[in-house]
Amino acid sequence: MKIAGIFSFNKGKKEVLGRYPQLYKEIEHVIASIDSSKYKTKVSKEKTMPGKMLYNPMALNGAFKKSFAKHGWAAVRVQCDYPKKYFIEDYKIRSWNRGAFREMDFVKEKLGVEVQFGKYAFMVYNVCAKMTIFHNLGHIDCGVEIVPVKAFADEMSTGVSYYEQFLWDLEARGVADIDIPVLILGIDA
């Protein structure tokens, strides 16, 4: 695989390349080490492309996990203790989510990495919520979001979001005071 685009959100490029040049080289190596052709294993059952061979996002995620692990990157999971104090006093809670958690795909030396081959909302959530949360909890200082470019996403199931759409929305949204520096990498097969 290869990096096809680089977008700096809230000075992400300056921060990641300036503070973590060696870790960025590892990220480049991980991306380059994945032979995407091995993961074009999903047979489409969708009406718009029946029988077409597609890239399998779950298998691609597994390849990234294996490759990042070889370089000492690991997931970080935090438990969620949902507050009960915001319910009305006489409301009887019928169900409570015990064991809930949030997880960042890969963390090393306070640099967080998320790999996203899913729906658009997950890309936005990763950069505009999850990375800020993990920063506030002291796990990361900046982040890297790895997403497919449109040409790559077009060879996956419908609904997989892509780099170009994501960047347009981030530019139109702008940067908020709570946002951390994130480097967005658009990758292609």
Backbone hydrogen bonds, N-H to C=O, Kabsch-Sander energy under -0.5 kcal/mol:
donor,donor_aa,acceptor,acceptor_aa,energy
2,K,188,D,-2.3
4,A,2,K,-0.5
4,A,186,G,-3.5
5,G,186,G,-1.7
7,F,184,I,-2.6
9,F,7,F,-0.7
9,F,182,V,-2.7
10,N,8,S,-0.6
12,G,182,V,-0.5
15,E,11,K,-2.4
16,V,12,G,-3.0
17,L,13,K,-2.4
18,G,14,K,-1.7
19,R,15,E,-2.7
20,Y,16,V,-2.3
24,Y,20,Y,-2.5
25,K,21,P,-1.8
26,E,22,Q,-1.7
27,I,23,L,-2.2
28,E,24,Y,-2.6
29,H,25,K,-2.4
30,V,26,E,-2.8
31,I,27,I,-2.4
32,A,28,E,-2.5
33,S,29,H,-1.9
34,I,30,V,-0.6
34,I,31,I,-1.1
35,D,33,S,-0.6
36,S,34,I,-1.1
38,K,35,D,-1.8
39,Y,36,S,-2.2
40,K,37,S,-1.0
41,T,39,Y,-1.5
42,K,54,L,-2.2
43,V,41,T,-0.5
44,S,42,K,-0.6
44,S,52,K,-2.8
49,M,46,E,-1.0
51,G,44,S,-2.8
52,K,49,M,-1.6
54,L,42,K,-3.3
55,Y,155,E,-3.0
56,N,39,Y,-2.9
60,L,56,N,-2.5
61,N,57,P,-2.6
62,G,58,M,-2.0
63,A,59,A,-2.0
64,F,60,L,-2.3
65,K,61,N,-2.6
66,K,62,G,-2.4
67,S,63,A,-2.3
68,F,64,F,-3.0
69,A,65,K,-2.2
70,K,66,K,-1.4
71,H,67,S,-0.6
71,H,68,F,-1.3
72,G,69,A,-1.9
73,W,68,F,-2.0
74,A,107,V,-1.5
76,V,104,M,-1.8
78,V,102,R,-2.9
80,C,100,A,-2.8
81,D,79,Q,-0.6
82,Y,80,C,-0.9
87,F,84,K,-1.7
91,Y,88,I,-2.2
93,I,91,Y,-0.7
94,R,92,K,-0.5
98,R,96,W,-1.5
100,A,97,N,-0.9
102,R,78,V,-2.3
104,M,76,V,-2.7
106,F,113,V,-2.0
107,V,74,A,-2.0
108,K,111,L,-1.8
111,L,108,K,-1.8
112,G,110,K,-0.5
112,G,142,C,-2.4
113,V,106,F,-3.1
114,E,144,V,-2.5
116,Q,114,E,-0.5
116,Q,146,I,-2.9
117,F,115,V,-0.5
122,F,119,K,-1.1
123,M,119,K,-0.9
123,M,120,Y,-0.7
124,V,120,Y,-1.8
125,Y,121,A,-2.5
126,N,122,F,-2.6
127,V,123,M,-1.9
128,C,124,V,-3.0
129,A,125,Y,-1.8
130,K,125,Y,-2.6
131,M,126,N,-2.5
133,I,129,A,-2.6
134,F,130,K,-2.8
135,H,131,M,-1.8
136,N,132,T,-2.9
137,L,133,I,-1.9
138,G,135,H,-1.8
139,H,134,F,-2.6
140,I,134,F,-1.0
141,D,110,K,-3.4
142,C,110,K,-1.1
143,G,181,P,-2.4
144,V,112,G,-2.2
145,E,183,L,-2.3
146,I,114,E,-3.0
146,I,144,V,-0.5
147,V,145,E,-0.6
147,V,185,L,-2.7
149,V,187,I,-2.4
152,F,149,V,-0.6
153,A,149,V,-2.7
154,D,150,K,-2.5
155,E,152,F,-1.7
156,M,153,A,-1.8
160,V,157,S,-1.3
161,S,118,G,-2.4
163,Y,148,P,-2.8
166,F,162,Y,-2.2
167,L,163,Y,-2.8
168,W,164,E,-1.9
169,D,165,Q,-2.0
170,L,166,F,-2.3
171,E,167,L,-2.8
172,A,168,W,-2.5
173,R,169,D,-2.5
174,G,170,L,-2.4
179,D,176,A,-1.3
182,V,9,F,-2.6
183,L,143,G,-2.6
184,I,7,F,-3.1
184,I,182,V,-0.6
185,L,145,E,-3.1
185,L,183,L,-0.5
186,G,5,G,-2.5
186,G,184,I,-0.5
187,I,147,V,-2.8
187,I,185,L,-0.6
188,D,2,K,-2.4
